[in-house]
Amino acid sequence: MSNQATITVSTLWRYPVKSMMGEELNGTHVTLGGVLGDRSYALIDSATNNVISAKNPKKWPELFSFRAAYTTQPDATLPAIWIHLPNGEVLRSDAADVNQQLSAALGSDVKLATQAPDAATLEQYWPEYDGESNEISSEAVAGDAPQGSFFDYAALHLLTTSSIAAMQKLYPEGRFEVRRFRPNMMIDTSGLEGFVENDWVGKTIKIGDTLRLRISDPCPRCVMPTLAQGDLPQDNGIFKHAIAKNRPLVPFAGKELPSVGVYAQVLTAGWVKRGDSIVIED
């Protein structure tokens, strides 16, 4: 690929609780299991034992109004977290009544967990099938990540500035910001055009001095990027007019799907920070 020297790390993100707003980072350690502390917590639906996800906004419409942050930086041991509720209250994860308070805030019986149930699943809403019998599907959790973790599929998710620009061009009325797509790593690909990371699938990339990743699959998209989040409004056109126009082959699904960004496997752990250079290898 040309202009490799222009490819750098733009921003880094960690989401302590699955499907809640997370933390922007200046630097982080990336382990074989992903960004240290990423999606280490999740809410479990006590009635179904499913992992709760904003991918089913019909059932959990307020989840993106919650925000989570660590009380101290995670290391070998998992620290407690702060959970900021939509009404301004702040809970601490190690409080004795945290499950009761979260259940009251969500209007349903839930529990905060650090380990996924056996054969964990989540419910996912597909906007292109709205009103049909298959608009809600049950999806396995952590298909290409350590069992017991809360990742949708893989432990690391990358997105490029070129893809953001490509979607903005397709749908000028939309607000395309990193927050909508929840990557761990936003990559500055200034000077390149289109959904450039589609071409990285199957390749290895080196970031900084030691971190090496294998790009495994494009990241299929559902309803989540269209949802309101902070000051970002709900916008169904994000999917219909932009995401749906990019349909690369997704190897783990065996078919072409609306996708933005890519999933990655960590080959060699390491520290990554903003501005680190990225080299695309064969």
N, C-alpha and C positions, 0 to 999 in steps of 0.2 A: 504493500500500500504506500502511496506517495504521502509526503508531508507527515511522516510519523512523528517528527520532532514537535509538531504542533499539538499532539494529543496529550492532554494532561488531566489530572484529577481536579475537578472544579469544586464539588462539595461532597460531604460525607454525612450519612444519616444512620441513626439507630432508633429502633422502635421497641422500647422495653416491654410494652404490652401489645400483643397482636391486635391490629385494627384500631388502636388508639393513635392519636398524634404523638410524634416522637421528638427526638433531639437532633439538632444539627451539630456536627462535630468538626473541629479543626484537624484532628488526627485520631487514629484508633488502631488497635492491634486487630488484625484479621487472623483468626485461628482456622483450623481445618473445618470447624463448624460454623464459620462465618464471622461477621463483626462481633467482637466480644460484647456480650450482653444483649444482642439483638433478639427480639421476640422470645425472651427468656420466660416471660409470663403470658398467660392468656386467661380469659374467662371461659368457664365451662357451664353449659346449660344443664342445670340439675335435673330437669325433666327428661332430657334426651341423652345426656352425656356427650353431646356434640361440643366441639370447640366453637365458641361464638366468634362470628366474623361479620365485618361490615359488608361482605359479599352478599349478604341477604338483608338489604336495607328495609325490606317490607316487615321483617321481624325485629330488627335492631336499628331503627332509624336514627338513634341519637349517639351511636357509638363513636362516630368521628368528631363528636363534640367533647370527648374525653381526651386528656393529654397526660402522658406519663413521663417521668424523669427519675433517674437514679439519685438516691440520697448521697451516695459517694460513688466514685468510679469503680466499676466491676473489675474483679481480678479473678484469682482462683476460686474465691467464694462469691456467691451471688448476694449483693447487698439489697436492702429494702428499696422500695420505690415510693415516690410521691405520685398520687393520682389526682389530677385536677378535674373536678366535676363541672358540668355546664353551668351550674348555679353559683360557681365561684368557690365552693367548699374544696378543701384539700384533704385527702385521706392518705394514710401511711399503710403500706401493704402488710406490715407486721402488727397492726392494731388488732386487738382481739375481736372486734366487731366489724372488720373490713368487709366480710361477705354480706352481712346484713345491710350495711350502708350501700354497697354496690347494688344489691338486689333492690333496695328501695329506689335508688336513682334510676335503675333501668326498668322497674316495674315488673320484674320477673326474677325467679329464684336462680341465682348464679353463685359461682364460687371461683376465687382466684387460685390459679394453679401454676406450678413450675414444671410439671410433667404431663405430657399428653396422655389421655387414656389409651389403652390397647386398641389397635385398629381404629385410631381416631379419625373422625370425619367432620366436615363442616357443610353447611348448606350454602349454595351459590345460586344467585339469580342471574339469568342471562337476558339482557334487554332485547336481543333480537327475536326472542321467543315470547315476548310479553303477551299475556293472556292465553297462552297455550299450556297444555298439560305438562310440558317439559321445561317450563320457564324456571323452575327450581330443581336443582340436581344435588345429589349428595356426593361430595368429593373427598377423596382420601387426603390426609395431611402428610407432609414431609415425604413425598414420593422419592426424591433424590437427595434427601437430607437425613441426618441421624434420627433414628426412630425415637419417639418420645419428645421430639422438638415440635415447634409450632409453625414452622415454615409452610407456606402453601405447597411448594414443590422443592426448590433448591435453597441452599443457605445464603446465597448471595445474588443480588439483583443489580444490574448495571443499566444505565440509560445515558444517551448522548445528547449534547446540545443540538446536533444536527437533526435528530428525530423530533425534538421539540419545535425546531424551526420548520421542519417539513409539515408537521401537523398544523402549525399556525398558518402556513401558506394555504393548506387545504381548507381551513375553516377560520378565516380572519376574525370572525365574531367571537371566537372562544378565548378564554383566558387559560393559556397553557403555562403552568408553573410546575416546578419539580414536585411540589407537595401532592399534586393530583396523582402522581404515578408511584410514589413511595419507594424509590430506589435506595439501595445502600450507598451507591456511588454514582455521582453525576460526572460525566466525562466531557471535557471541553474538546470538541472536534472542529474548532474554527477553521474555515476554509474548505470543509467537506460538506457535501449536500446529500440530503435524503436520509433514509433509515439505514445508516452506514453499518450499524452493529449487526444487521442481518447477515452481512458477509463475514462476520467473525465466528459464526457458529462452527464448531469443530476445531478452532484454532486455540493456541495458547497465547496469553498476554502476560507481559512482565510489567509490574508497577513498582517504581522506586528501586531500592537496592535488592530486595529479596522476594517480595510477594509475586507469586506466579499463579495464574488462574487458567482453567480450561473453560471456554465458552461452550455450554452444552446445548442450549435451546433458546429460541425466541421466547419471550414472555407473553403468553396468551392473556387477553384482557377481557374483563367482565364489566360489571356496572360501576365498580369502585371509582375509577377516574372521573366519572360524571357527577359524583355526589358532592354536596356542599361540604366544605372543610375550612374552618376558620372563616376568613372573609371571602373565600372562593364560593361562588354561587353554584347551585346544581345546574348542570347543563348537559342534557342528553345528546346534544349535537357533537360533543367531544367524541363520543363513540361513533355515532352514525356518519358524521362527515369527515372524520380524521382517522381514528383508530381503525375503523372497518376498511379503510382503503389500503391498509398494509397487511397482506395475508401471506407471510412466508410459510414454508414447510416447517412444522414443529415436530422434530424427531420423536419425542416421547409420546405424542398423540398420533403420529403417523398421518397427519393431514395438514392442510393449510388453514390457519386460523388468524383472526384479527389479533395482531400482536404489536407491542411496543417495548423496546428494551430487550435484554437478554439475561438468562440465568447462567451462573458460573459455579464451577466446582473449584475449591481451593487445593492446589497441588503443593504449594510451599507457603507456609504461614509467614506473616511479616507485618511490619508497621507501615501504615500508609497515611499520608497527610496531603492537605491541599497543595496543589502545584506539582506533585510528583509526576514525572514523565512516564508515559505508557508506550510500550513497544509491542506491536502485533507480530507474533511469530507464526510460522506455518504449523 
